């Protein structure tokens, strides 16, 4: 039972490049979400999903896209990376009101 | 909108001293409350949670938190800290129902010094 798995762990992008952060969970959770963590800002919700085919925006959605084609996977796409997207990204999945977090992806945009 | 305020961004203490990390929430509806811990270069781990029932909840490593509805607080306490408790602690709230979204405070960095 792996829980929530995020890949990659580290990534450096050039401004304007695109990439996808992967997130997979094996707990059959309906709810999945993406957060970004910045110093002094805590965790801010980017996008979330309450089931396959259903996604919605969180607090800071600009510059990010998501889709949810299966219960297990919830990828986060950066279409044109910007230095302001340098951050640590966490994926979480949950049942009811409790969330389980992945180990994070540290992204640097230069 | 629901919000969570952690009143201290950093709390330095000496080993074996007591500690309190403060958290206040604002909500006009029933609320579920959590404390998560993040050790250096790791993800968040659930430390303890309040869903209903007893207002005092405990973790397996000696932390406890008390839900105080009248003061809208959920402060985290430990009577004697260890070096290994050095980490960042996040308070979170969820209003339940069909809303699965967690709202987090900005975090409190607990540093335990020898």
Contacts between the chains, C-beta under 8 A, distances in Angstrom:
chain1	res1	chain2	res2	distance
A	4	B	43	7.9
A	30	B	100	7.9
A	31	B	100	4.1
A	33	B	100	7.7
A	33	B	101	7.3
A	33	B	102	7.8
A	35	B	104	7.9
A	40	B	9	7.1
A	40	B	106	6.4
A	41	B	106	6.3
A	42	B	6	7.9
A	42	B	90	6.6
A	42	B	104	4.9
A	42	B	105	5.8
A	42	B	106	3.7
A	42	B	107	5.2
A	43	B	44	7.7
A	43	B	90	6.8
A	43	B	104	4.5
A	45	B	101	6.2
A	45	B	102	7.7
A	45	B	103	8.0
A	48	B	100	7.1
A	48	B	101	6.2
A	50	B	98	7.5
A	50	B	100	6.4
A	58	B	101	7.2
A	90	B	43	6.1
A	90	B	44	6.8
A	92	B	44	7.9
A	92	B	102	7.8
A	94	B	100	5.9
A	96	B	100	7.7
A	97	B	32	4.5
A	97	B	51	6.9
A	97	B	94	4.5
A	97	B	96	5.6
A	97	B	100	7.0
A	98	B	34	7.5
A	98	B	46	6.6
A	98	B	49	6.5
A	99	B	46	7.7
A	99	B	92	7.9
A	99	B	102	5.6
A	100	B	46	7.5
A	101	B	36	7.7
A	101	B	43	4.3
A	101	B	44	4.3
A	101	B	45	7.4
A	102	B	43	5.6
A	103	B	42	6.4
A	103	B	43	4.5
A	104	B	42	7.6
A	104	B	43	5.3
